[in-house]
Amino acid sequence: MLDARLRPLIDPPLNRLGHWLARWGISANLVTAAGIVLAVAAGIALAGGHTGAGLVLVIANRLLDGLDGAVARATRLSDFGGYLDIVGDFVFYLAVPLGFGLAAPANLIPALVLASCFGLTGISFLAFAAIAAKRGLETNAHGRKSFFYNTGLAEGTETIIVFILFCLWPAHFPAIAFIYAGLCIVTVIQRTAAAWAAFKL
């Protein structure tokens, strides 16, 4: 919901940094791979109850997630880069709830519910993108991407905010996780309605 609105604010500094990294020969795929390593590290830190370290790793991961696209735009967009980017996103989306789920028994069921809802949002997102590509549909609402980005209530920005809240108030993980899982389901319903409107004919 907030991603497209924040693009005009975050893209200019990210693009400048992306150009600088590209001049040093750092590839977008290398940035994405580093982000995946940080996502796994965040999950491990959170599983051990180290929420401060987890918070730093969560923020660092999201910075790299923004930078890989900036580096790609400074060099070239590739299909494999787009694939790796979405895989990296979902490593992150699953590593954080898994970490909290392993940290305390009371977190396990909320973590599983949230991870399952992330899976559903991912399926709705990728299914829409695949059919949109088949039909030649395009959008620049989220910047230049390798494939169609369909909007929804629970997007990247909202997820980052929720993950930061997890780290700041870990005792409230179950309640926040259940609430955000509900928002993810609303997002799936939104995308299904959008798919009906776009693809019914």
Secondary structure, DSSP 8 states (H G I E B T S, - for coil): --HHHHHHHHHHHHHHHHHHHHHTT--HHHHHHHHHHHHHHHHHHHHTT-HHHHHHHHHHHHHHHHHHHHHHHHS---HHHHHHHHHHHHHHHHHHHHHHHHH-GGGHHHHHHHHHHHHHHHHHHHHHHHHHHHTT----TTSS-SS-----SS-HHHHHHHHHHHHH-GGGHHHHHHHHHHHHHHHHHHHHHHHHHHH--
